């Protein structure tokens, strides 16, 4: 496929604008650092706890409205085996807030080059400015995504290859299945599992609390979350519309031809394919720019949150307790680079956007969410219970298998099926792992608390010194502000 030079130039201009915004954000970050009397690393991680409310709403929304969100939603609606009932992103992420390679298709570039360019731009401006660069680039990216995708919808609807809207309602023309989809009783377990994974797993996402802690007050943080719940739902509507139109399109009238994308295994690329085949070239370029913006808006958040957790919770707490602020800033930058390279490597492995989207929240839901619930709502939760729950949740999840990572299942739950020579679980196995982890935390914490406090086992066996600490802290006056800070850090 020949490279689309005008389209390539347009995307390069877009990337330069994003990078320029990131550099501007880094300069603002430097100014705040010079005025900051506290730790300098806090500027990179939580923006000095003084991010503007409007910017906070944008960056909170952009963190969730990524490439997986817009492309995964379109893929679900388009796929004859799923449909609208399986497009769980918009409702589940709205619940989450209320509770607390695509350029290759349109531009003619190889997917490898496309992934490398997007990753390089995200890594660079995240290293330069930390949360300030991420937040301010999110404003531009989210506006571009919203305007561009909504602009693409009428062009796709009016495309000669797409039937009229009234005709597209009954059938998905690709396989004569309703685009709304069907939810059979045998599939209900998987549907519930996916919904809970996205909704509750999102509550364990460190980037959520990074945005909350960047707010100037608790009231501002609440407003940011509630506003983001509405905007993230609205941002999913264009993806649903594009999925419906792509499902009703006669692909034989396009240059793509037959068989349709689903039969060729291109369902994961249906959004950029629809933009390329069903819209004029200039509209397609805007659409692919929107996808690139969405990808970067989530990638930079993931990079910064991962680097922040490693720096604060592992490097500073365990490896180098007396590390200087300058040293911590360099650790964050190096971590951003390493995490970005690792994520870029994973992106080469699978064509299904939905699969990666779900996988990204999988371990959060199975392992981290039980820890979060117990540390907030179970007073007796302790380190022993946390370790046990972590091990149980991780073990059960791994034994259940993972097709994306080619891990065969050892535990076969009721209702499993063999599809394309791979065993897939339709029982809510992730929820089983999550509940087992939570019960392990509660049971082990309660049991050891009882045994140590009643001196049923020697105090010398408390090798983690959990209960010795409790005894020494009883005489100290608790600081409510410090307690709240410790809770909100949500350390593993």
C-alpha beads as a LAMMPS data file, in Angstrom:
LAMMPS data file: protein, C-alpha beads

492 atoms
490 bonds

1 atom types
1 bond types

-500.0 500.0 xlo xhi
-500.0 500.0 ylo yhi
-500.0 500.0 zlo zhi

Masses

1 110.0

Atoms # bond

1 1 1 0.000 0.000 0.000
2 1 1 1.372 3.422 -0.991
3 1 1 1.874 5.994 1.743
4 1 1 -0.808 8.717 1.824
5 1 1 1.486 11.759 1.893
6 1 1 -1.167 14.449 2.677
7 1 1 -2.581 12.286 5.449
8 1 1 0.888 11.590 6.830
9 1 1 1.746 15.299 6.843
10 1 1 -1.522 16.071 8.660
11 1 1 -0.834 13.516 11.370
12 1 1 2.761 14.743 11.765
13 1 1 1.440 18.288 12.263
14 1 1 -0.999 16.969 14.858
15 1 1 1.786 15.130 16.706
16 1 1 3.988 18.231 16.659
17 1 1 1.117 20.263 18.176
18 1 1 0.641 17.680 20.912
19 1 1 4.370 17.581 21.587
20 1 1 4.464 21.390 21.675
21 1 1 1.643 21.408 24.230
22 1 1 3.540 18.844 26.272
23 1 1 6.684 21.005 26.217
24 1 1 4.613 24.027 27.299
25 1 1 3.196 21.930 30.140
26 1 1 6.713 20.947 31.191
27 1 1 7.703 24.625 31.360
28 1 1 4.713 25.335 33.576
29 1 1 5.730 22.364 35.697
30 1 1 9.216 23.864 36.139
31 1 1 7.720 27.181 37.283
32 1 1 5.538 25.417 39.846
33 1 1 8.560 23.397 41.027
34 1 1 10.496 26.607 41.672
35 1 1 7.678 27.914 43.892
36 1 1 7.038 24.582 45.611
37 1 1 8.240 24.245 49.213
38 1 1 7.403 20.531 49.440
39 1 1 8.810 17.526 47.573
40 1 1 9.563 18.343 43.921
41 1 1 8.548 14.847 42.810
42 1 1 4.969 15.660 43.898
43 1 1 4.745 18.135 40.998
44 1 1 5.357 15.388 38.462
45 1 1 3.067 12.897 40.166
46 1 1 0.012 14.924 41.300
47 1 1 0.658 18.374 39.812
48 1 1 1.307 19.936 43.191
49 1 1 -2.341 19.158 44.124
50 1 1 -3.444 22.302 42.344
51 1 1 -4.776 21.297 38.913
52 1 1 -7.545 23.527 37.532
53 1 1 -11.027 21.939 37.765
54 1 1 -11.777 22.175 34.038
55 1 1 -8.381 20.702 33.169
56 1 1 -9.036 18.011 35.774
57 1 1 -12.339 17.028 34.121
58 1 1 -10.653 16.849 30.721
59 1 1 -7.726 14.765 31.918
60 1 1 -9.974 12.477 33.983
61 1 1 -12.168 11.817 30.935
62 1 1 -9.227 11.472 28.532
63 1 1 -7.613 8.878 30.785
64 1 1 -10.530 6.515 30.108
65 1 1 -11.464 7.599 26.583
66 1 1 -8.496 5.940 24.923
67 1 1 -7.928 3.886 21.802
68 1 1 -9.292 0.817 23.543
69 1 1 -12.452 2.677 24.517
70 1 1 -13.418 4.146 21.125
71 1 1 -12.097 1.318 18.939
72 1 1 -13.184 -1.438 21.324
73 1 1 -16.718 -0.047 21.510
74 1 1 -16.945 0.120 17.702
75 1 1 -15.555 -3.415 17.414
76 1 1 -18.134 -4.785 19.865
77 1 1 -21.097 -3.143 18.116
78 1 1 -19.873 -4.204 14.652
79 1 1 -19.024 -7.843 15.480
80 1 1 -21.978 -10.145 14.629
81 1 1 -21.076 -12.371 17.566
82 1 1 -21.473 -9.472 20.032
83 1 1 -23.471 -6.313 19.265
84 1 1 -24.538 -3.310 21.316
85 1 1 -25.299 -5.344 24.452
86 1 1 -21.602 -6.250 24.642
87 1 1 -20.392 -2.632 24.252
88 1 1 -19.787 -2.338 27.983
89 1 1 -17.325 0.560 28.004
90 1 1 -19.660 3.586 28.198
91 1 1 -21.997 2.304 30.951
92 1 1 -19.325 0.567 33.001
93 1 1 -16.980 3.547 33.032
94 1 1 -19.855 5.847 33.919
95 1 1 -20.582 3.518 36.858
96 1 1 -16.885 3.583 37.756
97 1 1 -16.849 7.384 38.046
98 1 1 -20.144 7.534 39.864
99 1 1 -18.765 5.015 42.319
100 1 1 -15.549 6.612 42.786
101 1 1 -1.790 -0.081 15.267
102 1 1 -4.435 2.192 13.376
103 1 1 -2.500 4.662 11.210
104 1 1 -1.409 1.743 9.024
105 1 1 -4.877 1.513 7.450
106 1 1 -5.435 5.103 6.324
107 1 1 -1.898 6.424 5.968
108 1 1 -0.366 3.324 4.414
109 1 1 2.295 2.964 7.138
110 1 1 3.200 -0.376 8.651
111 1 1 1.593 -1.054 12.027
112 1 1 5.075 -1.330 13.587
113 1 1 6.044 2.201 12.521
114 1 1 2.642 3.560 13.595
115 1 1 2.942 2.085 17.094
116 1 1 6.535 3.291 17.492
117 1 1 5.693 6.891 16.446
118 1 1 2.688 7.138 18.801
119 1 1 4.622 5.612 21.694
120 1 1 7.658 7.845 21.135
121 1 1 5.597 11.060 21.215
122 1 1 3.725 9.993 24.385
123 1 1 6.900 8.912 26.163
124 1 1 8.725 12.117 25.279
125 1 1 6.212 14.656 26.598
126 1 1 5.424 12.532 29.673
127 1 1 9.132 12.472 30.567
128 1 1 9.414 16.227 30.040
129 1 1 6.559 17.505 32.187
130 1 1 4.927 14.777 34.261
131 1 1 1.274 15.341 35.176
132 1 1 1.208 18.917 33.879
133 1 1 2.204 17.816 30.368
134 1 1 -0.228 14.906 30.503
135 1 1 -3.120 17.067 31.729
136 1 1 -2.701 19.905 29.231
137 1 1 -2.197 17.592 26.248
138 1 1 -5.323 15.735 27.381
139 1 1 -7.361 18.922 26.887
140 1 1 -6.317 19.201 23.226
141 1 1 -6.612 15.461 22.601
142 1 1 -10.098 15.147 24.064
143 1 1 -11.428 18.157 22.141
144 1 1 -9.951 16.757 18.930
145 1 1 -11.455 13.300 19.571
146 1 1 -14.899 14.719 20.297
147 1 1 -15.062 17.060 17.268
148 1 1 -13.440 14.684 14.768
149 1 1 -15.483 11.577 15.566
150 1 1 -18.782 13.455 15.578
151 1 1 -17.790 15.033 12.264
152 1 1 -17.140 11.584 10.765
153 1 1 -20.549 10.131 11.717
154 1 1 -22.739 11.998 9.159
155 1 1 -20.292 11.216 6.336
156 1 1 -20.462 7.504 7.166
157 1 1 -24.257 7.612 7.421
158 1 1 -24.494 9.275 3.982
159 1 1 -21.999 6.914 2.334
160 1 1 -23.453 5.070 -0.725
161 1 1 -22.167 1.769 0.694
162 1 1 -24.254 2.177 3.849
163 1 1 -27.963 1.396 3.784
164 1 1 -30.419 3.943 5.143
165 1 1 -30.600 4.149 8.911
166 1 1 -34.077 2.631 9.028
167 1 1 -32.848 -0.350 7.032
168 1 1 -29.763 -0.776 9.176
169 1 1 -31.776 -1.165 12.377
170 1 1 -33.066 -4.715 11.954
171 1 1 -30.005 -6.531 10.658
172 1 1 -26.251 -6.465 10.708
173 1 1 -25.780 -7.115 6.994
174 1 1 -22.481 -8.919 7.488
175 1 1 -24.011 -11.969 9.112
176 1 1 -27.725 -11.192 9.331
177 1 1 -27.547 -10.745 13.076
178 1 1 -29.176 -7.871 14.921
179 1 1 -26.658 -5.090 15.566
180 1 1 -28.127 -4.809 19.056
181 1 1 -26.797 -8.294 19.710
182 1 1 -28.142 -11.119 21.804
183 1 1 -27.452 -12.031 25.393
184 1 1 -28.066 -15.739 25.828
185 1 1 -28.411 -17.229 29.296
186 1 1 -25.251 -19.271 28.677
187 1 1 -23.335 -16.019 28.029
188 1 1 -24.704 -14.097 31.021
189 1 1 -21.799 -15.075 33.266
190 1 1 -19.236 -13.655 30.844
191 1 1 -21.300 -10.477 30.348
192 1 1 -21.527 -9.852 34.103
193 1 1 -17.830 -10.663 34.497
194 1 1 -16.809 -8.167 31.803
195 1 1 -19.095 -5.454 33.179
196 1 1 -17.799 -5.816 36.740
197 1 1 -14.216 -5.966 35.485
198 1 1 -14.506 -2.634 33.672
199 1 1 -16.591 -0.880 36.339
200 1 1 -14.898 -2.080 39.535
201 1 1 -11.486 -2.691 38.018
202 1 1 -11.459 0.968 37.006
203 1 1 -11.859 1.933 40.673
204 1 1 -8.486 0.302 41.309
205 1 1 -6.750 2.215 38.523
206 1 1 -3.974 4.297 40.044
207 1 1 -4.460 7.062 37.462
208 1 1 -7.941 7.703 38.912
209 1 1 -6.511 8.547 42.327
210 1 1 -3.662 10.470 40.738
211 1 1 -6.273 12.759 39.180
212 1 1 -8.285 12.928 42.413
213 1 1 -5.212 13.865 44.462
214 1 1 -4.243 16.542 41.929
215 1 1 -7.422 18.480 42.793
216 1 1 -7.158 21.419 45.169
217 1 1 -9.983 20.170 47.418
218 1 1 -12.192 17.139 48.030
219 1 1 -15.219 19.015 46.648
220 1 1 -13.348 19.747 43.417
221 1 1 -12.354 16.067 43.170
222 1 1 -16.012 14.998 43.522
223 1 1 -17.197 17.437 40.862
224 1 1 -14.421 16.213 38.547
225 1 1 -15.518 12.585 38.938
226 1 1 -19.236 13.240 38.438
227 1 1 -18.611 15.450 35.406
228 1 1 -16.293 12.843 33.890
229 1 1 -19.003 10.188 34.347
230 1 1 -21.229 12.094 31.934
231 1 1 -18.563 13.085 29.425
232 1 1 -17.066 9.604 29.164
233 1 1 -20.511 8.197 28.297
234 1 1 -21.115 10.874 25.656
235 1 1 -17.703 10.183 24.095
236 1 1 -18.751 6.586 23.418
237 1 1 -21.791 7.495 21.273
238 1 1 -19.885 8.184 17.993
239 1 1 -18.094 4.841 18.297
240 1 1 -21.429 3.050 18.687
241 1 1 -22.862 4.863 15.650
242 1 1 -19.825 3.999 13.515
243 1 1 -20.069 0.354 14.590
244 1 1 -23.751 0.229 13.565
245 1 1 -23.050 1.783 10.159
246 1 1 -20.062 -0.483 9.532
247 1 1 -22.230 -3.486 10.312
248 1 1 -24.878 -2.385 7.814
249 1 1 -22.390 -1.456 5.057
250 1 1 -22.137 -3.363 1.791
251 1 1 -18.358 -3.794 1.723
252 1 1 -18.551 -5.055 -1.852
253 1 1 -19.235 -1.437 -2.891
254 1 1 -15.940 -0.296 -1.365
255 1 1 -12.335 -0.852 -2.376
256 1 1 -12.055 -3.257 0.559
257 1 1 -14.408 -5.727 -1.129
258 1 1 -15.560 -9.086 0.135
259 1 1 -15.336 -10.962 2.434
260 1 1 -16.186 -8.280 5.047
261 1 1 -13.745 -7.292 7.818
262 1 1 -15.160 -9.702 10.411
263 1 1 -14.526 -12.721 8.191
264 1 1 -10.977 -11.529 7.477
265 1 1 -10.217 -11.142 11.178
266 1 1 -10.124 -7.338 10.931
267 1 1 -12.914 -6.585 13.406
268 1 1 -10.359 -4.970 15.727
269 1 1 -9.579 -2.431 12.988
270 1 1 -13.178 -1.729 12.005
271 1 1 -13.153 1.929 13.100
272 1 1 -10.189 3.019 10.933
273 1 1 -11.441 0.748 8.118
274 1 1 -14.842 2.446 8.208
275 1 1 -13.157 5.848 8.167
276 1 1 -11.012 4.882 5.194
277 1 1 -13.673 3.160 3.096
278 1 1 -16.850 5.077 3.988
279 1 1 -15.690 8.724 4.254
280 1 1 -13.808 11.210 2.012
281 1 1 -10.000 11.192 2.467
282 1 1 -9.839 14.465 4.416
283 1 1 -12.488 13.214 6.850
284 1 1 -10.610 9.932 7.227
285 1 1 -7.456 11.835 8.186
286 1 1 -9.369 13.735 10.887
287 1 1 -10.805 10.471 12.159
288 1 1 -7.449 8.752 12.380
289 1 1 -6.119 11.817 14.166
290 1 1 -8.899 11.339 16.714
291 1 1 -7.891 7.713 17.216
292 1 1 -4.231 8.703 17.624
293 1 1 -5.229 11.389 20.141
294 1 1 -7.300 8.886 22.115
295 1 1 -4.456 6.370 22.157
296 1 1 -1.954 8.938 23.426
297 1 1 -4.356 10.354 26.038
298 1 1 -4.554 6.967 27.745
299 1 1 -0.987 5.891 27.090
300 1 1 0.535 8.917 28.803
301 1 1 -1.665 8.349 31.866
302 1 1 -0.657 4.691 32.048
303 1 1 3.016 5.605 31.693
304 1 1 2.925 8.225 34.427
305 1 1 0.849 6.156 36.862
306 1 1 3.080 3.083 36.484
307 1 1 6.235 5.128 36.877
308 1 1 4.774 6.962 39.901
309 1 1 3.816 3.734 41.666
310 1 1 7.251 2.208 41.148
311 1 1 9.025 5.364 42.294
312 1 1 6.913 6.091 45.388
313 1 1 5.935 2.595 46.545
314 1 1 9.005 0.548 45.650
315 1 1 12.064 2.684 44.958
316 1 1 11.550 5.319 47.659
317 1 1 9.899 3.076 50.242
318 1 1 12.085 -0.030 49.871
319 1 1 15.175 0.469 47.732
320 1 1 16.303 4.047 48.486
321 1 1 14.536 5.528 51.492
322 1 1 16.799 8.597 51.521
323 1 1 16.644 9.323 47.800
324 1 1 16.687 13.024 46.906
325 1 1 13.930 14.731 44.899
326 1 1 16.252 15.033 41.909
327 1 1 16.989 11.312 42.040
328 1 1 13.273 10.469 42.276
329 1 1 12.508 12.652 39.236
330 1 1 15.094 10.755 37.192
331 1 1 13.677 7.433 38.394
332 1 1 10.222 8.543 37.207
333 1 1 11.621 9.481 33.790
334 1 1 13.532 6.219 33.356
335 1 1 10.474 4.256 34.508
336 1 1 8.278 6.066 31.964
337 1 1 10.704 5.061 29.223
338 1 1 10.900 1.403 30.299
339 1 1 7.140 1.024 30.794
340 1 1 6.518 2.676 27.425
341 1 1 8.875 0.278 25.662
342 1 1 7.254 -2.714 27.387
343 1 1 3.741 -1.557 26.415
344 1 1 4.875 -0.938 22.865
345 1 1 6.148 -4.509 22.696
346 1 1 2.801 -5.889 23.895
347 1 1 0.964 -3.873 21.234
348 1 1 2.602 -5.951 18.500
349 1 1 1.061 -9.165 19.777
350 1 1 -2.703 -9.156 19.131
351 1 1 -5.188 -7.637 16.682
352 1 1 -8.207 -7.484 18.997
353 1 1 -8.539 -4.112 20.706
354 1 1 -11.299 -5.412 22.985
355 1 1 -9.045 -8.233 24.194
356 1 1 -6.269 -5.849 25.256
357 1 1 -8.804 -3.429 26.692
358 1 1 -10.207 -6.089 29.019
359 1 1 -6.769 -7.512 29.794
360 1 1 -5.542 -4.089 30.937
361 1 1 -8.030 -4.110 33.814
362 1 1 -7.946 -7.833 34.483
363 1 1 -5.340 -7.994 37.258
364 1 1 -6.606 -4.724 38.732
365 1 1 -10.015 -6.310 39.239
366 1 1 -8.843 -9.745 40.389
367 1 1 -5.951 -8.704 42.626
368 1 1 -5.907 -4.974 43.437
369 1 1 -9.626 -4.260 43.875
370 1 1 -9.984 -6.665 46.856
371 1 1 -6.988 -4.958 48.500
372 1 1 -8.567 -1.537 47.964
373 1 1 -11.928 -2.578 49.433
374 1 1 -10.354 -4.233 52.473
375 1 1 -7.945 -1.405 53.296
376 1 1 -10.839 1.090 53.213
377 1 1 -13.653 -0.918 54.823
378 1 1 -12.079 -3.717 56.918
379 1 1 -10.296 -2.366 59.976
380 1 1 -8.427 -5.554 60.769
381 1 1 -6.884 -5.916 57.313
382 1 1 -3.138 -6.384 57.649
383 1 1 -0.033 -7.218 55.632
384 1 1 -0.353 -10.979 56.097
385 1 1 -3.889 -10.973 54.736
386 1 1 -2.849 -8.697 51.868
387 1 1 -0.051 -11.055 50.793
388 1 1 -2.320 -14.072 51.031
389 1 1 -5.128 -12.383 49.074
390 1 1 -2.675 -11.228 46.407
391 1 1 -1.330 -14.763 45.964
392 1 1 -4.783 -16.393 45.896
393 1 1 -6.231 -13.900 43.391
394 1 1 -3.212 -14.067 41.089
395 1 1 -3.024 -17.881 41.241
396 1 1 -6.715 -18.397 40.463
397 1 1 -6.536 -15.893 37.609
398 1 1 -3.506 -17.584 36.035
399 1 1 -5.001 -21.063 36.439
400 1 1 -8.108 -19.859 34.564
401 1 1 -5.987 -19.241 31.440
402 1 1 -5.692 -16.242 29.119
403 1 1 -6.034 -16.626 25.319
404 1 1 -4.378 -13.246 24.590
405 1 1 -1.194 -14.327 26.399
406 1 1 -1.618 -17.915 25.165
407 1 1 -1.865 -19.296 28.714
408 1 1 -3.902 -22.542 28.647
409 1 1 -6.506 -22.956 31.411
410 1 1 -5.923 -25.488 34.177
411 1 1 -9.206 -24.781 35.961
412 1 1 -12.194 -25.384 33.675
413 1 1 -15.329 -23.719 34.997
414 1 1 -18.852 -24.761 33.957
415 1 1 -19.874 -23.559 30.491
416 1 1 -16.403 -23.453 28.916
417 1 1 -16.206 -23.706 25.133
418 1 1 -13.551 -24.436 22.545
419 1 1 -13.409 -21.705 19.892
420 1 1 -10.764 -21.561 17.148
421 1 1 -8.723 -24.235 18.929
422 1 1 -8.717 -22.177 22.142
423 1 1 -10.631 -22.835 25.344
424 1 1 -12.697 -19.833 26.479
425 1 1 -14.369 -19.515 29.866
426 1 1 -17.961 -18.246 29.987
427 1 1 -18.284 -18.576 33.752
428 1 1 -17.508 -15.354 35.730
429 1 1 -14.075 -16.712 36.624
430 1 1 -12.538 -13.272 37.176
431 1 1 -15.184 -12.469 39.772
432 1 1 -14.489 -15.833 41.444
433 1 1 -10.790 -14.895 41.664
434 1 1 -11.669 -11.427 43.010
435 1 1 -14.043 -12.735 45.692
436 1 1 -11.611 -15.496 46.682
437 1 1 -8.864 -12.909 47.078
438 1 1 -11.103 -10.677 49.186
439 1 1 -12.213 -13.537 51.424
440 1 1 -8.588 -14.621 51.864
441 1 1 -7.586 -11.126 52.981
442 1 1 -10.432 -10.939 55.486
443 1 1 -10.014 -14.495 56.829
444 1 1 -6.230 -14.446 57.228
445 1 1 -6.185 -10.904 58.643
446 1 1 -8.923 -11.682 61.170
447 1 1 -7.416 -15.027 62.179
448 1 1 -3.893 -13.704 62.741
449 1 1 -5.205 -10.600 64.496
450 1 1 -7.117 -12.846 66.871
451 1 1 -4.181 -15.204 67.450
452 1 1 -1.562 -12.505 68.059
453 1 1 -3.763 -10.268 70.228
454 1 1 -4.824 -13.208 72.406
455 1 1 -1.225 -14.447 72.487
456 1 1 -2.155 -17.839 71.077
457 1 1 1.112 -17.758 69.112
458 1 1 4.429 -16.151 70.170
459 1 1 4.934 -12.509 69.297
460 1 1 8.344 -13.404 67.881
461 1 1 6.554 -15.091 64.960
462 1 1 5.350 -11.680 63.775
463 1 1 8.274 -11.378 61.354
464 1 1 6.595 -8.499 59.469
465 1 1 6.150 -6.622 62.760
466 1 1 2.548 -5.812 61.977
467 1 1 1.214 -6.186 65.508
468 1 1 4.282 -4.721 67.206
469 1 1 3.648 -1.527 65.271
470 1 1 0.036 -1.490 66.373
471 1 1 1.093 -1.677 70.030
472 1 1 3.508 1.250 69.751
473 1 1 1.019 3.379 67.851
474 1 1 -1.794 2.983 70.382
475 1 1 -0.299 5.642 72.671
476 1 1 0.113 8.192 69.878
477 1 1 -2.577 10.714 68.995
478 1 1 -3.770 9.869 65.469
479 1 1 -3.484 12.614 62.858
480 1 1 -6.698 12.537 60.760
481 1 1 -5.037 14.396 57.869
482 1 1 -2.137 11.941 57.792
483 1 1 -4.530 8.963 58.018
484 1 1 -6.518 10.225 55.047
485 1 1 -3.326 10.757 53.063
486 1 1 -2.262 7.186 53.765
487 1 1 -5.645 5.837 52.646
488 1 1 -5.683 7.876 49.439
489 1 1 -2.190 6.695 48.489
490 1 1 -3.770 3.220 48.042
491 1 1 -0.464 1.459 48.221
492 1 1 -0.300 -2.195 47.301

Bonds

1 1 1 2
2 1 2 3
3 1 3 4
4 1 4 5
5 1 5 6
6 1 6 7
7 1 7 8
8 1 8 9
9 1 9 10
10 1 10 11
11 1 11 12
12 1 12 13
13 1 13 14
14 1 14 15
15 1 15 16
16 1 16 17
17 1 17 18
18 1 18 19
19 1 19 20
20 1 20 21
21 1 21 22
22 1 22 23
23 1 23 24
24 1 24 25
25 1 25 26
26 1 26 27
27 1 27 28
28 1 28 29
29 1 29 30
30 1 30 31
31 1 31 32
32 1 32 33
33 1 33 34
34 1 34 35
35 1 35 36
36 1 36 37
37 1 37 38
38 1 38 39
39 1 39 40
40 1 40 41
41 1 41 42
42 1 42 43
43 1 43 44
44 1 44 45
45 1 45 46
46 1 46 47
47 1 47 48
48 1 48 49
49 1 49 50
50 1 50 51
51 1 51 52
52 1 52 53
53 1 53 54
54 1 54 55
55 1 55 56
56 1 56 57
57 1 57 58
58 1 58 59
59 1 59 60
60 1 60 61
61 1 61 62
62 1 62 63
63 1 63 64
64 1 64 65
65 1 65 66
66 1 66 67
67 1 67 68
68 1 68 69
69 1 69 70
70 1 70 71
71 1 71 72
72 1 72 73
73 1 73 74
74 1 74 75
75 1 75 76
76 1 76 77
77 1 77 78
78 1 78 79
79 1 79 80
80 1 80 81
81 1 81 82
82 1 82 83
83 1 83 84
84 1 84 85
85 1 85 86
86 1 86 87
87 1 87 88
88 1 88 89
89 1 89 90
90 1 90 91
91 1 91 92
92 1 92 93
93 1 93 94
94 1 94 95
95 1 95 96
96 1 96 97
97 1 97 98
98 1 98 99
99 1 99 100
100 1 101 102
101 1 102 103
102 1 103 104
103 1 104 105
104 1 105 106
105 1 106 107
106 1 107 108
107 1 108 109
108 1 109 110
109 1 110 111
110 1 111 112
111 1 112 113
112 1 113 114
113 1 114 115
114 1 115 116
115 1 116 117
116 1 117 118
117 1 118 119
118 1 119 120
119 1 120 121
120 1 121 122
121 1 122 123
122 1 123 124
123 1 124 125
124 1 125 126
125 1 126 127
126 1 127 128
127 1 128 129
128 1 129 130
129 1 130 131
130 1 131 132
131 1 132 133
132 1 133 134
133 1 134 135
134 1 135 136
135 1 136 137
136 1 137 138
137 1 138 139
138 1 139 140
139 1 140 141
140 1 141 142
141 1 142 143
142 1 143 144
143 1 144 145
144 1 145 146
145 1 146 147
146 1 147 148
147 1 148 149
148 1 149 150
149 1 150 151
150 1 151 152
151 1 152 153
152 1 153 154
153 1 154 155
154 1 155 156
155 1 156 157
156 1 157 158
157 1 158 159
158 1 159 160
159 1 160 161
160 1 161 162
161 1 162 163
162 1 163 164
163 1 164 165
164 1 165 166
165 1 166 167
166 1 167 168
167 1 168 169
168 1 169 170
169 1 170 171
170 1 171 172
171 1 172 173
172 1 173 174
173 1 174 175
174 1 175 176
175 1 176 177
176 1 177 178
177 1 178 179
178 1 179 180
179 1 180 181
180 1 181 182
181 1 182 183
182 1 183 184
183 1 184 185
184 1 185 186
185 1 186 187
186 1 187 188
187 1 188 189
188 1 189 190
189 1 190 191
190 1 191 192
191 1 192 193
192 1 193 194
193 1 194 195
194 1 195 196
195 1 196 197
196 1 197 198
197 1 198 199
198 1 199 200
199 1 200 201
200 1 201 202
201 1 202 203
202 1 203 204
203 1 204 205
204 1 205 206
205 1 206 207
206 1 207 208
207 1 208 209
208 1 209 210
209 1 210 211
210 1 211 212
211 1 212 213
212 1 213 214
213 1 214 215
214 1 215 216
215 1 216 217
216 1 217 218
217 1 218 219
218 1 219 220
219 1 220 221
220 1 221 222
221 1 222 223
222 1 223 224
223 1 224 225
224 1 225 226
225 1 226 227
226 1 227 228
227 1 228 229
228 1 229 230
229 1 230 231
230 1 231 232
231 1 232 233
232 1 233 234
233 1 234 235
234 1 235 236
235 1 236 237
236 1 237 238
237 1 238 239
238 1 239 240
239 1 240 241
240 1 241 242
241 1 242 243
242 1 243 244
243 1 244 245
244 1 245 246
245 1 246 247
246 1 247 248
247 1 248 249
248 1 249 250
249 1 250 251
250 1 251 252
251 1 252 253
252 1 253 254
253 1 254 255
254 1 255 256
255 1 256 257
256 1 257 258
257 1 258 259
258 1 259 260
259 1 260 261
260 1 261 262
261 1 262 263
262 1 263 264
263 1 264 265
264 1 265 266
265 1 266 267
266 1 267 268
267 1 268 269
268 1 269 270
269 1 270 271
270 1 271 272
271 1 272 273
272 1 273 274
273 1 274 275
274 1 275 276
275 1 276 277
276 1 277 278
277 1 278 279
278 1 279 280
279 1 280 281
280 1 281 282
281 1 282 283
282 1 283 284
283 1 284 285
284 1 285 286
285 1 286 287
286 1 287 288
287 1 288 289
288 1 289 290
289 1 290 291
290 1 291 292
291 1 292 293
292 1 293 294
293 1 294 295
294 1 295 296
295 1 296 297
296 1 297 298
297 1 298 299
298 1 299 300
299 1 300 301
300 1 301 302
301 1 302 303
302 1 303 304
303 1 304 305
304 1 305 306
305 1 306 307
306 1 307 308
307 1 308 309
308 1 309 310
309 1 310 311
310 1 311 312
311 1 312 313
312 1 313 314
313 1 314 315
314 1 315 316
315 1 316 317
316 1 317 318
317 1 318 319
318 1 319 320
319 1 320 321
320 1 321 322
321 1 322 323
322 1 323 324
323 1 324 325
324 1 325 326
325 1 326 327
326 1 327 328
327 1 328 329
328 1 329 330
329 1 330 331
330 1 331 332
331 1 332 333
332 1 333 334
333 1 334 335
334 1 335 336
335 1 336 337
336 1 337 338
337 1 338 339
338 1 339 340
339 1 340 341
340 1 341 342
341 1 342 343
342 1 343 344
343 1 344 345
344 1 345 346
345 1 346 347
346 1 347 348
347 1 348 349
348 1 349 350
349 1 350 351
350 1 351 352
351 1 352 353
352 1 353 354
353 1 354 355
354 1 355 356
355 1 356 357
356 1 357 358
357 1 358 359
358 1 359 360
359 1 360 361
360 1 361 362
361 1 362 363
362 1 363 364
363 1 364 365
364 1 365 366
365 1 366 367
366 1 367 368
367 1 368 369
368 1 369 370
369 1 370 371
370 1 371 372
371 1 372 373
372 1 373 374
373 1 374 375
374 1 375 376
375 1 376 377
376 1 377 378
377 1 378 379
378 1 379 380
379 1 380 381
380 1 381 382
381 1 382 383
382 1 383 384
383 1 384 385
384 1 385 386
385 1 386 387
386 1 387 388
387 1 388 389
388 1 389 390
389 1 390 391
390 1 391 392
391 1 392 393
392 1 393 394
393 1 394 395
394 1 395 396
395 1 396 397
396 1 397 398
397 1 398 399
398 1 399 400
399 1 400 401
400 1 401 402
401 1 402 403
402 1 403 404
403 1 404 405
404 1 405 406
405 1 406 407
406 1 407 408
407 1 408 409
408 1 409 410
409 1 410 411
410 1 411 412
411 1 412 413
412 1 413 414
413 1 414 415
414 1 415 416
415 1 416 417
416 1 417 418
417 1 418 419
418 1 419 420
419 1 420 421
420 1 421 422
421 1 422 423
422 1 423 424
423 1 424 425
424 1 425 426
425 1 426 427
426 1 427 428
427 1 428 429
428 1 429 430
429 1 430 431
430 1 431 432
431 1 432 433
432 1 433 434
433 1 434 435
434 1 435 436
435 1 436 437
436 1 437 438
437 1 438 439
438 1 439 440
439 1 440 441
440 1 441 442
441 1 442 443
442 1 443 444
443 1 444 445
444 1 445 446
445 1 446 447
446 1 447 448
447 1 448 449
448 1 449 450
449 1 450 451
450 1 451 452
451 1 452 453
452 1 453 454
453 1 454 455
454 1 455 456
455 1 456 457
456 1 457 458
457 1 458 459
458 1 459 460
459 1 460 461
460 1 461 462
461 1 462 463
462 1 463 464
463 1 464 465
464 1 465 466
465 1 466 467
466 1 467 468
467 1 468 469
468 1 469 470
469 1 470 471
470 1 471 472
471 1 472 473
472 1 473 474
473 1 474 475
474 1 475 476
475 1 476 477
476 1 477 478
477 1 478 479
478 1 479 480
479 1 480 481
480 1 481 482
481 1 482 483
482 1 483 484
483 1 484 485
484 1 485 486
485 1 486 487
486 1 487 488
487 1 488 489
488 1 489 490
489 1 490 491
490 1 491 492
